Amino acid sequence: MEIAHNGVAGRLRALPTRLINQVALVADRATERALEDTGSRRHHYALLTTLREFGPASQADLGRRTRIDRSDIVAALNDLADRGFVERNPDPGDRRRNIVTLTRSGARHLDDLDGRLDTAQDELLAALSAAERRQLVGLLTRILDDHSRS
């Protein structure tokens, strides 16, 4: 799908929903390119980042925090466990559930992904100053926060 902005009708060029959608397409491509030779995808990154920030968690907690569907989270965690990036162990308080932990190898892999995604962010937002980037993040966060209360 081609991203077109020049030559588009003025009304379309001014619709925030269209602009956000078009930028999201460009951002998705940038993210995919950044991760393409790592064997990881966005959902892997979300899980690893969540484990680093919040510590060991159950699969259900990870699903809630990342908004990854429970049917997809098992496959994603299997991928990460097979690569040695996470470990799953029975919860001592409830042996029916597993606790997922980030491994040292997973932390190193996450460091690599962070660097790649930082570069992708810089490329995506190259037309904006540092202050404009902070403002954009603030505005997008406000929109998401407002809609998450609905």
N, CA, C and O atoms as a GROMACS GRO file, in nm:
protein
  600
    1MET      N    1   0.085  -0.117   0.000
    1MET     CA    2   0.000   0.000   0.000
    1MET      C    3   0.090   0.124   0.000
    1MET      O    4   0.180   0.136   0.082
    2GLU      N    5   0.064   0.212  -0.091
    2GLU     CA    6   0.142   0.335  -0.102
    2GLU      C    7   0.084   0.442  -0.011
    2GLU      O    8  -0.038   0.457   0.001
    3ILE      N    9   0.173   0.517   0.053
    3ILE     CA   10   0.132   0.629   0.136
    3ILE      C   11   0.133   0.752   0.048
    3ILE      O   12   0.237   0.791  -0.005
    4ALA      N   13   0.018   0.813   0.033
    4ALA     CA   14   0.007   0.932  -0.052
    4ALA      C   15  -0.044   1.049   0.030
    4ALA      O   16  -0.140   1.036   0.105
    5HIS      N   17   0.022   1.162   0.012
    5HIS     CA   18  -0.025   1.282   0.080
    5HIS      C   19  -0.030   1.398  -0.020
    5HIS      O   20  -0.124   1.477  -0.019
    6ASN      N   21   0.071   1.407  -0.104
    6ASN     CA   22   0.070   1.512  -0.207
    6ASN      C   23  -0.033   1.476  -0.313
    6ASN      O   24  -0.046   1.360  -0.351
    7GLY      N   25  -0.104   1.574  -0.360
    7GLY     CA   26  -0.205   1.552  -0.461
    7GLY      C   27  -0.337   1.502  -0.407
    7GLY      O   28  -0.430   1.476  -0.483
    8VAL      N   29  -0.347   1.487  -0.276
    8VAL     CA   30  -0.471   1.442  -0.212
    8VAL      C   31  -0.559   1.563  -0.186
    8VAL      O   32  -0.509   1.672  -0.157
    9ALA      N   33  -0.690   1.544  -0.198
    9ALA     CA   34  -0.784   1.654  -0.177
    9ALA      C   35  -0.759   1.720  -0.041
    9ALA      O   36  -0.728   1.654   0.057
   10GLY      N   37  -0.773   1.851  -0.039
   10GLY     CA   38  -0.748   1.929   0.082
   10GLY      C   39  -0.824   1.880   0.203
   10GLY      O   40  -0.769   1.876   0.313
   11ARG      N   41  -0.949   1.843   0.185
   11ARG     CA   42  -1.029   1.793   0.297
   11ARG      C   43  -0.966   1.667   0.356
   11ARG      O   44  -0.961   1.652   0.478
   12LEU      N   45  -0.919   1.577   0.270
   12LEU     CA   46  -0.853   1.456   0.318
   12LEU      C   47  -0.722   1.488   0.389
   12LEU      O   48  -0.687   1.426   0.489
   13ARG      N   49  -0.648   1.586   0.334
   13ARG     CA   50  -0.520   1.624   0.393
   13ARG      C   51  -0.536   1.684   0.532
   13ARG      O   52  -0.441   1.688   0.611
   14ALA      N   53  -0.656   1.731   0.564
   14ALA     CA   54  -0.681   1.797   0.692
   14ALA      C   55  -0.756   1.711   0.792
   14ALA      O   56  -0.780   1.755   0.905
   15LEU      N   57  -0.793   1.590   0.755
   15LEU     CA   58  -0.866   1.502   0.847
   15LEU      C   59  -0.769   1.434   0.945
   15LEU      O   60  -0.685   1.355   0.902
   16PRO      N   61  -0.779   1.463   1.073
   16PRO     CA   62  -0.688   1.400   1.169
   16PRO      C   63  -0.692   1.247   1.162
   16PRO      O   64  -0.588   1.182   1.174
   17THR      N   65  -0.809   1.189   1.144
   17THR     CA   66  -0.818   1.043   1.140
   17THR      C   67  -0.738   0.987   1.023
   17THR      O   68  -0.670   0.885   1.037
   18ARG      N   69  -0.745   1.052   0.909
   18ARG     CA   70  -0.669   1.006   0.793
   18ARG      C   71  -0.520   1.026   0.816
   18ARG      O   72  -0.440   0.938   0.786
   19LEU      N   73  -0.482   1.142   0.870
   19LEU     CA   74  -0.341   1.169   0.895
   19LEU      C   75  -0.282   1.068   0.994
   19LEU      O   76  -0.172   1.016   0.973
   20ILE      N   77  -0.355   1.042   1.100
   20ILE     CA   78  -0.307   0.946   1.200
   20ILE      C   79  -0.293   0.808   1.136
   20ILE      O   80  -0.194   0.738   1.160
   21ASN      N   81  -0.390   0.769   1.054
   21ASN     CA   82  -0.385   0.640   0.987
   21ASN      C   83  -0.265   0.632   0.893
   21ASN      O   84  -0.194   0.531   0.892
   22GLN      N   85  -0.241   0.735   0.816
   22GLN     CA   86  -0.129   0.734   0.722
   22GLN      C   87   0.004   0.730   0.795
   22GLN      O   88   0.095   0.656   0.756
   23VAL      N   89   0.017   0.809   0.903
   23VAL     CA   90   0.141   0.806   0.981
   23VAL      C   91   0.158   0.669   1.046
   23VAL      O   92   0.270   0.618   1.055
   24ALA      N   93   0.049   0.608   1.092
   24ALA     CA   94   0.057   0.474   1.152
   24ALA      C   95   0.109   0.372   1.051
   24ALA      O   96   0.186   0.283   1.088
   25LEU      N   97   0.068   0.384   0.926
   25LEU     CA   98   0.118   0.293   0.823
   25LEU      C   99   0.269   0.310   0.804
   25LEU      O  100   0.342   0.211   0.794
   26VAL      N  101   0.315   0.435   0.800
   26VAL     CA  102   0.458   0.462   0.786
   26VAL      C  103   0.533   0.409   0.909
   26VAL      O  104   0.639   0.348   0.896
   27ALA      N  105   0.476   0.432   1.028
   27ALA     CA  106   0.539   0.386   1.152
   27ALA      C  107   0.546   0.234   1.158
   27ALA      O  108   0.647   0.178   1.201
   28ASP      N  109   0.439   0.167   1.116
   28ASP     CA  110   0.439   0.020   1.114
   28ASP      C  111   0.550  -0.033   1.023
   28ASP      O  112   0.620  -0.128   1.059
   29ARG      N  113   0.565   0.027   0.909
   29ARG     CA  114   0.671  -0.016   0.816
   29ARG      C  115   0.809   0.006   0.876
   29ARG      O  116   0.896  -0.079   0.865
   30ALA      N  117   0.827   0.122   0.940
   30ALA     CA  118   0.956   0.152   1.003
   30ALA      C  119   0.988   0.050   1.113
   30ALA      O  120   1.101   0.005   1.126
   31THR      N  121   0.887   0.015   1.191
   31THR     CA  122   0.905  -0.083   1.298
   31THR      C  123   0.938  -0.220   1.240
   31THR      O  124   1.030  -0.287   1.288
   32GLU      N  125   0.866  -0.262   1.139
   32GLU     CA  126   0.892  -0.391   1.076
   32GLU      C  127   1.034  -0.397   1.019
   32GLU      O  128   1.103  -0.497   1.034
   33ARG      N  129   1.077  -0.288   0.953
   33ARG     CA  130   1.213  -0.285   0.898
   33ARG      C  131   1.317  -0.293   1.011
   33ARG      O  132   1.418  -0.362   0.997
   34ALA      N  133   1.291  -0.223   1.120
   34ALA     CA  134   1.386  -0.223   1.232
   34ALA      C  135   1.402  -0.362   1.293
   34ALA      O  136   1.510  -0.398   1.339
   35LEU      N  137   1.295  -0.438   1.294
   35LEU     CA  138   1.296  -0.569   1.360
   35LEU      C  139   1.318  -0.686   1.265
   35LEU      O  140   1.333  -0.799   1.310
   36GLU      N  141   1.321  -0.660   1.134
   36GLU     CA  142   1.311  -0.769   1.037
   36GLU      C  143   1.416  -0.878   1.049
   36GLU      O  144   1.384  -0.994   1.024
   37ASP      N  145   1.538  -0.848   1.087
   37ASP     CA  146   1.638  -0.954   1.093
   37ASP      C  147   1.669  -0.998   1.236
   37ASP      O  148   1.772  -1.061   1.262
   38THR      N  149   1.580  -0.966   1.330
   38THR     CA  150   1.602  -1.003   1.470
   38THR      C  151   1.526  -1.129   1.511
   38THR      O  152   1.553  -1.186   1.616
   39GLY      N  153   1.431  -1.172   1.429
   39GLY     CA  154   1.345  -1.283   1.466
   39GLY      C  155   1.235  -1.244   1.563
   39GLY      O  156   1.158  -1.329   1.606
   40SER      N  157   1.228  -1.116   1.596
   40SER     CA  158   1.125  -1.068   1.688
   40SER      C  159   1.029  -0.974   1.616
   40SER      O  160   1.061  -0.914   1.514
   41ARG      N  161   0.911  -0.965   1.674
   41ARG     CA  162   0.806  -0.877   1.621
   41ARG      C  163   0.760  -0.785   1.733
   41ARG      O  164   0.807  -0.793   1.846
   42ARG      N  165   0.666  -0.697   1.699
   42ARG     CA  166   0.616  -0.599   1.796
   42ARG      C  167   0.567  -0.664   1.926
   42ARG      O  168   0.596  -0.614   2.035
   43HIS      N  169   0.494  -0.774   1.914
   43HIS     CA  170   0.441  -0.837   2.035
   43HIS      C  171   0.553  -0.895   2.122
   43HIS      O  172   0.541  -0.896   2.245
   44HIS      N  173   0.661  -0.944   2.060
   44HIS     CA  174   0.775  -0.991   2.139
   44HIS      C  175   0.836  -0.874   2.215
   44HIS      O  176   0.867  -0.884   2.334
   45TYR      N  177   0.853  -0.762   2.145
   45TYR     CA  178   0.909  -0.643   2.209
   45TYR      C  179   0.821  -0.597   2.325
   45TYR      O  180   0.872  -0.564   2.432
   46ALA      N  181   0.691  -0.596   2.305
   46ALA     CA  182   0.598  -0.552   2.410
   46ALA      C  183   0.611  -0.642   2.533
   46ALA      O  184   0.612  -0.592   2.646
   47LEU      N  185   0.621  -0.771   2.513
   47LEU     CA  186   0.634  -0.863   2.626
   47LEU      C  187   0.766  -0.846   2.700
   47LEU      O  188   0.769  -0.840   2.822
   48LEU      N  189   0.876  -0.837   2.625
   48LEU     CA  190   1.007  -0.820   2.688
   48LEU      C  191   1.015  -0.688   2.764
   48LEU      O  192   1.066  -0.684   2.876
   49THR      N  193   0.966  -0.582   2.704
   49THR     CA  194   0.968  -0.450   2.770
   49THR      C  195   0.884  -0.451   2.896
   49THR      O  196   0.924  -0.394   2.998
   50THR      N  197   0.769  -0.514   2.891
   50THR     CA  198   0.681  -0.520   3.008
   50THR      C  199   0.747  -0.600   3.120
   50THR      O  200   0.738  -0.561   3.237
   51LEU      N  201   0.812  -0.710   3.086
   51LEU     CA  202   0.882  -0.787   3.188
   51LEU      C  203   0.997  -0.708   3.250
   51LEU      O  204   1.020  -0.715   3.371
   52ARG      N  205   1.069  -0.631   3.169
   52ARG     CA  206   1.178  -0.551   3.224
   52ARG      C  207   1.124  -0.443   3.318
   52ARG      O  208   1.178  -0.421   3.426
   53GLU      N  209   1.018  -0.378   3.276
   53GLU     CA  210   0.966  -0.266   3.355
   53GLU      C  211   0.894  -0.311   3.481
   53GLU      O  212   0.909  -0.249   3.587
   54PHE      N  213   0.814  -0.417   3.472
   54PHE     CA  214   0.730  -0.458   3.585
   54PHE      C  215   0.779  -0.583   3.658
   54PHE      O  216   0.729  -0.615   3.766
   55GLY      N  217   0.876  -0.653   3.600
   55GLY     CA  218   0.927  -0.773   3.664
   55GLY      C  219   0.846  -0.896   3.627
   55GLY      O  220   0.754  -0.888   3.545
   56PRO      N  221   0.879  -1.010   3.688
   56PRO     CA  222   0.810  -1.135   3.657
   56PRO      C  223   0.658  -1.120   3.670
   56PRO      O  224   0.608  -1.049   3.757
   57ALA      N  225   0.588  -1.190   3.581
   57ALA     CA  226   0.441  -1.176   3.578
   57ALA      C  227   0.379  -1.304   3.524
   57ALA      O  228   0.444  -1.382   3.455
   58SER      N  229   0.254  -1.322   3.556
   58SER     CA  230   0.179  -1.435   3.499
   58SER      C  231   0.147  -1.403   3.353
   58SER      O  232   0.151  -1.288   3.311
   59GLN      N  233   0.115  -1.508   3.278
   59GLN     CA  234   0.075  -1.487   3.138
   59GLN      C  235  -0.048  -1.398   3.131
   59GLN      O  236  -0.057  -1.312   3.043
   60ALA      N  237  -0.142  -1.417   3.222
   60ALA     CA  238  -0.264  -1.335   3.222
   60ALA      C  239  -0.231  -1.188   3.247
   60ALA      O  240  -0.286  -1.100   3.181
   61ASP      N  241  -0.141  -1.162   3.343
   61ASP     CA  242  -0.101  -1.023   3.371
   61ASP      C  243  -0.032  -0.961   3.250
   61ASP      O  244  -0.056  -0.845   3.217
   62LEU      N  245   0.054  -1.038   3.185
   62LEU     CA  246   0.122  -0.988   3.066
   62LEU      C  247   0.021  -0.954   2.956
   62LEU      O  248   0.034  -0.852   2.889
   63GLY      N  249  -0.077  -1.040   2.939
   63GLY     CA  250  -0.181  -1.014   2.839
   63GLY      C  251  -0.256  -0.886   2.868
   63GLY      O  252  -0.282  -0.808   2.776
   64ARG      N  253  -0.290  -0.864   2.994
   64ARG     CA  254  -0.361  -0.740   3.031
   64ARG      C  255  -0.274  -0.617   3.009
   64ARG      O  256  -0.320  -0.516   2.957
   65ARG      N  257  -0.149  -0.626   3.050
   65ARG     CA  258  -0.061  -0.509   3.039
   65ARG      C  259  -0.027  -0.475   2.894
   65ARG      O  260  -0.013  -0.358   2.859
   66THR      N  261  -0.013  -0.576   2.810
   66THR     CA  262   0.028  -0.553   2.671
   66THR      C  263  -0.088  -0.546   2.573
   66THR      O  264  -0.071  -0.504   2.459
   67ARG      N  265  -0.207  -0.586   2.618
   67ARG     CA  266  -0.327  -0.592   2.534
   67ARG      C  267  -0.312  -0.694   2.422
   67ARG      O  268  -0.374  -0.682   2.316
   68ILE      N  269  -0.230  -0.796   2.447
   68ILE     CA  270  -0.215  -0.906   2.353
   68ILE      C  271  -0.318  -1.011   2.391
   68ILE      O  272  -0.330  -1.049   2.507
   69ASP      N  273  -0.393  -1.058   2.292
   69ASP     CA  274  -0.496  -1.158   2.315
   69ASP      C  275  -0.435  -1.284   2.376
   69ASP      O  276  -0.324  -1.323   2.340
   70ARG      N  277  -0.508  -1.347   2.467
   70ARG     CA  278  -0.454  -1.464   2.538
   70ARG      C  279  -0.419  -1.578   2.443
   70ARG      O  280  -0.328  -1.656   2.473
   71SER      N  281  -0.489  -1.590   2.330
   71SER     CA  282  -0.454  -1.697   2.236
   71SER      C  283  -0.322  -1.667   2.165
   71SER      O  284  -0.251  -1.760   2.126
   72ASP      N  285  -0.288  -1.541   2.150
   72ASP     CA  286  -0.162  -1.503   2.085
   72ASP      C  287  -0.045  -1.500   2.183
   72ASP      O  288   0.069  -1.523   2.145
   73ILE      N  289  -0.075  -1.471   2.309
   73ILE     CA  290   0.034  -1.455   2.406
   73ILE      C  291   0.107  -1.587   2.430
   73ILE      O  292   0.228  -1.587   2.449
   74VAL      N  293   0.036  -1.698   2.427
   74VAL     CA  294   0.099  -1.828   2.448
   74VAL      C  295   0.201  -1.855   2.338
   74VAL      O  296   0.314  -1.896   2.365
   75ALA      N  297   0.162  -1.832   2.214
   75ALA     CA  298   0.253  -1.855   2.101
   75ALA      C  299   0.374  -1.761   2.110
   75ALA      O  300   0.487  -1.803   2.086
   76ALA      N  301   0.350  -1.635   2.144
   76ALA     CA  302   0.460  -1.539   2.154
   76ALA      C  303   0.556  -1.578   2.266
   76ALA      O  304   0.678  -1.571   2.249
   77LEU      N  305   0.501  -1.619   2.380
   77LEU     CA  306   0.587  -1.662   2.490
   77LEU      C  307   0.661  -1.792   2.457
   77LEU      O  308   0.775  -1.810   2.499
   78ASN      N  309   0.598  -1.881   2.382
   78ASN     CA  310   0.667  -2.002   2.335
   78ASN      C  311   0.787  -1.963   2.250
   78ASN      O  312   0.896  -2.018   2.267
   79ASP      N  313   0.768  -1.868   2.158
   79ASP     CA  314   0.878  -1.820   2.073
   79ASP      C  315   0.992  -1.768   2.160
   79ASP      O  316   1.108  -1.804   2.140
   80LEU      N  317   0.958  -1.682   2.255
   80LEU     CA  318   1.060  -1.620   2.340
   80LEU      C  319   1.130  -1.724   2.429
   80LEU      O  320   1.251  -1.717   2.448
   81ALA      N  321   1.054  -1.819   2.481
   81ALA     CA  322   1.112  -1.924   2.566
   81ALA      C  323   1.204  -2.015   2.483
   81ALA      O  324   1.311  -2.053   2.530
   82ASP      N  325   1.162  -2.049   2.362
   82ASP     CA  326   1.244  -2.134   2.274
   82ASP      C  327   1.378  -2.068   2.243
   82ASP      O  328   1.478  -2.137   2.220
   83ARG      N  329   1.381  -1.936   2.242
   83ARG     CA  330   1.504  -1.862   2.212
   83ARG      C  331   1.582  -1.827   2.339
   83ARG      O  332   1.688  -1.764   2.332
   84GLY      N  333   1.530  -1.868   2.453
   84GLY     CA  334   1.599  -1.844   2.580
   84GLY      C  335   1.584  -1.704   2.634
   84GLY      O  336   1.662  -1.662   2.720
   85PHE      N  337   1.486  -1.629   2.586
   85PHE     CA  338   1.468  -1.490   2.628
   85PHE      C  339   1.379  -1.476   2.750
   85PHE      O  340   1.385  -1.375   2.821
   86VAL      N  341   1.296  -1.576   2.776
   86VAL     CA  342   1.212  -1.577   2.896
   86VAL      C  343   1.212  -1.719   2.953
   86VAL      O  344   1.239  -1.816   2.883
   87GLU      N  345   1.180  -1.727   3.081
   87GLU     CA  346   1.159  -1.856   3.145
   87GLU      C  347   1.020  -1.856   3.206
   87GLU      O  348   0.972  -1.754   3.256
   88ARG      N  349   0.956  -1.972   3.199
   88ARG     CA  350   0.825  -1.990   3.264
   88ARG      C  351   0.840  -2.095   3.373
   88ARG      O  352   0.887  -2.206   3.348
   89ASN      N  353   0.800  -2.056   3.493
   89ASN     CA  354   0.806  -2.148   3.607
   89ASN      C  355   0.674  -2.145   3.681
   89ASN      O  356   0.606  -2.043   3.681
   90PRO      N  357   0.638  -2.258   3.744
   90PRO     CA  358   0.513  -2.259   3.820
   90PRO      C  359   0.514  -2.152   3.930
   90PRO      O  360   0.616  -2.130   3.995
   91ASP      N  361   0.402  -2.088   3.948
   91ASP     CA  362   0.383  -1.989   4.054
   91ASP      C  363   0.378  -2.064   4.187
   91ASP      O  364   0.293  -2.151   4.204
   92PRO      N  365   0.467  -2.033   4.282
   92PRO     CA  366   0.465  -2.105   4.410
   92PRO      C  367   0.333  -2.087   4.485
   92PRO      O  368   0.294  -2.174   4.563
   93GLY      N  369   0.265  -1.975   4.463
   93GLY     CA  370   0.138  -1.950   4.530
   93GLY      C  371   0.019  -2.014   4.462
   93GLY      O  372  -0.086  -2.031   4.524
   94ASP      N  373   0.034  -2.050   4.335
   94ASP     CA  374  -0.076  -2.111   4.260
   94ASP      C  375  -0.013  -2.194   4.148
   94ASP      O  376   0.012  -2.142   4.039
   95ARG      N  377   0.010  -2.319   4.172
   95ARG     CA  378   0.084  -2.404   4.079
   95ARG      C  379   0.012  -2.425   3.946
   95ARG      O  380   0.069  -2.484   3.854
   96ARG      N  381  -0.111  -2.378   3.936
   96ARG     CA  382  -0.184  -2.391   3.808
   96ARG      C  383  -0.139  -2.286   3.707
   96ARG      O  384  -0.166  -2.300   3.588
   97ARG      N  385  -0.072  -2.183   3.753
   97ARG     CA  386  -0.031  -2.078   3.659
   97ARG      C  387   0.121  -2.065   3.659
   97ARG      O  388   0.189  -2.102   3.754
   98ASN      N  389   0.171  -2.011   3.549
   98ASN     CA  390   0.315  -1.990   3.532
   98ASN      C  391   0.350  -1.844   3.554
   98ASN      O  392   0.271  -1.754   3.527
   99ILE      N  393   0.470  -1.823   3.605
   99ILE     CA  394   0.527  -1.690   3.616
   99ILE      C  395   0.636  -1.680   3.509
   99ILE      O  396   0.722  -1.767   3.498
  100VAL      N  397   0.630  -1.574   3.432
  100VAL     CA  398   0.725  -1.552   3.323
  100VAL      C  399   0.831  -1.452   3.370
  100VAL      O  400   0.798  -1.349   3.429
  101THR      N  401   0.957  -1.485   3.344
  101THR     CA  402   1.069  -1.402   3.387
  101THR      C  403   1.160  -1.374   3.268
  101THR      O  404   1.184  -1.461   3.185
  102LEU      N  405   1.209  -1.252   3.259
  102LEU     CA  406   1.305  -1.212   3.157
  102LEU      C  407   1.442  -1.270   3.194
  102LEU      O  408   1.486  -1.257   3.308
  103THR      N  409   1.509  -1.334   3.098
  103THR     CA  410   1.643  -1.389   3.122
  103THR      C  411   1.749  -1.285   3.086
  103THR      O  412   1.718  -1.182   3.027
  104ARG      N  413   1.874  -1.315   3.121
  104ARG     CA  414   1.984  -1.225   3.082
  104ARG      C  415   1.993  -1.214   2.930
  104ARG      O  416   2.013  -1.106   2.875
  105SER      N  417   1.977  -1.327   2.864
  105SER     CA  418   1.979  -1.328   2.718
  105SER      C  419   1.864  -1.243   2.663
  105SER      O  420   1.881  -1.170   2.566
  106GLY      N  421   1.748  -1.253   2.726
  106GLY     CA  422   1.633  -1.172   2.685
  106GLY      C  423   1.658  -1.024   2.706
  106GLY      O  424   1.617  -0.942   2.625
  107ALA      N  425   1.726  -0.989   2.815
  107ALA     CA  426   1.759  -0.848   2.842
  107ALA      C  427   1.856  -0.796   2.736
  107ALA      O  428   1.842  -0.682   2.691
  108ARG      N  429   1.953  -0.877   2.698
  108ARG     CA  430   2.047  -0.834   2.592
  108ARG      C  431   1.973  -0.817   2.459
  108ARG      O  432   1.997  -0.721   2.386
  109HIS      N  433   1.884  -0.911   2.430
  109HIS     CA  434   1.806  -0.901   2.306
  109HIS      C  435   1.719  -0.776   2.309
  109HIS      O  436   1.707  -0.706   2.208
  110LEU      N  437   1.659  -0.747   2.423
  110LEU     CA  438   1.577  -0.627   2.437
  110LEU      C  439   1.661  -0.501   2.418
  110LEU      O  440   1.614  -0.406   2.356
  111ASP      N  441   1.783  -0.499   2.469
  111ASP     CA  442   1.872  -0.384   2.447
  111ASP      C  443   1.894  -0.362   2.298
  111ASP      O  444   1.892  -0.248   2.250
  112ASP      N  445   1.916  -0.472   2.224
  112ASP     CA  446   1.933  -0.461   2.079
  112ASP      C  447   1.807  -0.407   2.012
  112ASP      O  448   1.814  -0.318   1.927
  113LEU      N  449   1.691  -0.460   2.051
  113LEU     CA  450   1.565  -0.413   1.993
  113LEU      C  451   1.542  -0.266   2.026
  113LEU      O  452   1.498  -0.189   1.940
  114ASP      N  453   1.573  -0.225   2.149
  114ASP     CA  454   1.558  -0.084   2.187
  114ASP      C  455   1.640   0.006   2.096
  114ASP      O  456   1.592   0.109   2.049
  115GLY      N  457   1.765  -0.032   2.072
  115GLY     CA  458   1.850   0.048   1.985
  115GLY      C  459   1.795   0.058   1.844
  115GLY      O  460   1.795   0.166   1.784
  116ARG      N  461   1.749  -0.053   1.791
  116ARG     CA  462   1.692  -0.054   1.656
  116ARG      C  463   1.566   0.032   1.649
  116ARG      O  464   1.546   0.107   1.553
  117LEU      N  465   1.481   0.021   1.751
  117LEU     CA  466   1.356   0.099   1.750
  117LEU      C  467   1.382   0.246   1.776
  117LEU      O  468   1.308   0.331   1.725
  118ASP      N  469   1.484   0.279   1.855
  118ASP     CA  470   1.522   0.420   1.872
  118ASP      C  471   1.562   0.480   1.738
  118ASP      O  472   1.524   0.593   1.706
  119THR      N  473   1.640   0.405   1.661
  119THR     CA  474   1.680   0.452   1.528
  119THR      C  475   1.558   0.469   1.438
  119THR      O  476   1.549   0.567   1.364
  120ALA      N  477   1.465   0.375   1.443
  120ALA     CA  478   1.342   0.385   1.363
  120ALA      C  479   1.261   0.508   1.402
  120ALA      O  480   1.206   0.576   1.316
  121GLN      N  481   1.254   0.537   1.534
  121GLN     CA  482   1.181   0.657   1.579
  121GLN      C  483   1.247   0.782   1.524
  121GLN      O  484   1.180   0.874   1.477
  122ASP      N  485   1.381   0.785   1.530
  122ASP     CA  486   1.454   0.902   1.480
  122ASP      C  487   1.429   0.922   1.331
  122ASP      O  488   1.412   1.035   1.285
  123GLU      N  489   1.428   0.814   1.256
  123GLU     CA  490   1.403   0.824   1.112
  123GLU      C  491   1.259   0.868   1.084
  123GLU      O  492   1.236   0.953   0.998
  124LEU      N  493   1.165   0.811   1.157
  124LEU     CA  494   1.024   0.846   1.138
  124LEU      C  495   0.999   0.993   1.169
  124LEU      O  496   0.925   1.060   1.097
  125LEU      N  497   1.060   1.043   1.274
  125LEU     CA  498   1.032   1.178   1.323
  125LEU      C  499   1.142   1.278   1.287
  125LEU      O  500   1.155   1.382   1.352
  126ALA      N  501   1.219   1.248   1.185
  126ALA     CA  502   1.332   1.333   1.147
  126ALA      C  503   1.291   1.477   1.117
  126ALA      O  504   1.370   1.568   1.137
  127ALA      N  505   1.169   1.498   1.069
  127ALA     CA  506   1.124   1.633   1.034
  127ALA      C  507   1.088   1.717   1.156
  127ALA      O  508   1.060   1.836   1.143
  128LEU      N  509   1.088   1.657   1.275
  128LEU     CA  510   1.047   1.727   1.396
  128LEU      C  511   1.166   1.754   1.487
  128LEU      O  512   1.259   1.674   1.496
  129SER      N  513   1.162   1.869   1.554
  129SER     CA  514   1.264   1.900   1.655
  129SER      C  515   1.237   1.815   1.779
  129SER      O  516   1.132   1.751   1.790
  130ALA      N  517   1.331   1.815   1.872
  130ALA     CA  518   1.312   1.740   1.997
  130ALA      C  519   1.189   1.791   2.072
  130ALA      O  520   1.113   1.711   2.127
  131ALA      N  521   1.169   1.921   2.074
  131ALA     CA  522   1.051   1.978   2.143
  131ALA      C  523   0.923   1.936   2.073
  131ALA      O  524   0.823   1.905   2.139
  132GLU      N  525   0.924   1.934   1.940
  132GLU     CA  526   0.805   1.892   1.865
  132GLU      C  527   0.776   1.743   1.888
  132GLU      O  528   0.660   1.703   1.895
  133ARG      N  529   0.880   1.663   1.900
  133ARG     CA  530   0.861   1.520   1.928
  133ARG      C  531   0.794   1.501   2.063
  133ARG      O  532   0.701   1.422   2.077
  134ARG      N  533   0.843   1.573   2.164
  134ARG     CA  534   0.782   1.564   2.298
  134ARG      C  535   0.637   1.609   2.293
  134ARG      O  536   0.550   1.548   2.357
  135GLN      N  537   0.611   1.716   2.218
  135GLN     CA  538   0.474   1.766   2.206
  135GLN      C  539   0.385   1.662   2.137
  135GLN      O  540   0.273   1.637   2.181
  136LEU      N  541   0.434   1.602   2.030
  136LEU     CA  542   0.358   1.499   1.959
  136LEU      C  543   0.325   1.382   2.052
  136LEU      O  544   0.212   1.336   2.057
  137VAL      N  545   0.424   1.335   2.124
  137VAL     CA  546   0.402   1.224   2.218
  137VAL      C  547   0.299   1.264   2.322
  137VAL      O  548   0.212   1.185   2.358
  138GLY      N  549   0.308   1.386   2.372
  138GLY     CA  550   0.211   1.434   2.470
  138GLY      C  551   0.069   1.438   2.415
  138GLY      O  552  -0.025   1.397   2.483
  139LEU      N  553   0.054   1.488   2.294
  139LEU     CA  554  -0.079   1.496   2.232
  139LEU      C  555  -0.137   1.357   2.205
  139LEU      O  556  -0.254   1.331   2.233
  140LEU      N  557  -0.056   1.270   2.150
  140LEU     CA  558  -0.104   1.134   2.122
  140LEU      C  559  -0.140   1.062   2.252
  140LEU      O  560  -0.239   0.988   2.257
  141THR      N  561  -0.061   1.082   2.355
  141THR     CA  562  -0.091   1.021   2.485
  141THR      C  563  -0.223   1.072   2.540
  141THR      O  564  -0.302   0.994   2.594
  142ARG      N  565  -0.248   1.202   2.528
  142ARG     CA  566  -0.375   1.258   2.575
  142ARG      C  567  -0.493   1.196   2.503
  142ARG      O  568  -0.595   1.163   2.564
  143ILE      N  569  -0.481   1.179   2.372
  143ILE     CA  570  -0.590   1.119   2.293
  143ILE      C  571  -0.614   0.976   2.342
  143ILE      O  572  -0.728   0.936   2.366
  144LEU      N  573  -0.507   0.898   2.355
  144LEU     CA  574  -0.522   0.759   2.399
  144LEU      C  575  -0.577   0.751   2.541
  144LEU      O  576  -0.664   0.669   2.569
  145ASP      N  577  -0.527   0.836   2.629
  145ASP     CA  578  -0.578   0.837   2.767
  145ASP      C  579  -0.726   0.869   2.770
  145ASP      O  580  -0.802   0.807   2.844
  146ASP      N  581  -0.767   0.966   2.690
  146ASP     CA  582  -0.908   1.005   2.687
  146ASP      C  583  -0.996   0.889   2.640
  146ASP      O  584  -1.103   0.865   2.695
  147HIS      N  585  -0.949   0.817   2.539
  147HIS     CA  586  -1.029   0.707   2.485
  147HIS      C  587  -1.021   0.581   2.571
  147HIS      O  588  -1.108   0.495   2.563
  148SER      N  589  -0.918   0.569   2.652
  148SER     CA  590  -0.909   0.450   2.738
  148SER      C  591  -1.002   0.463   2.858
  148SER      O  592  -1.031   0.363   2.924
  149ARG      N  593  -1.050   0.583   2.886
  149ARG     CA  594  -1.146   0.604   2.994
  149ARG      C  595  -1.288   0.572   2.948
  149ARG      O  596  -1.377   0.554   3.031
  150SER      N  597  -1.308   0.565   2.818
  150SER     CA  598  -1.444   0.542   2.765
  150SER      C  599  -1.492   0.402   2.791
  150SER      O  600  -1.603   0.367   2.752
   0.00000   0.00000   0.00000
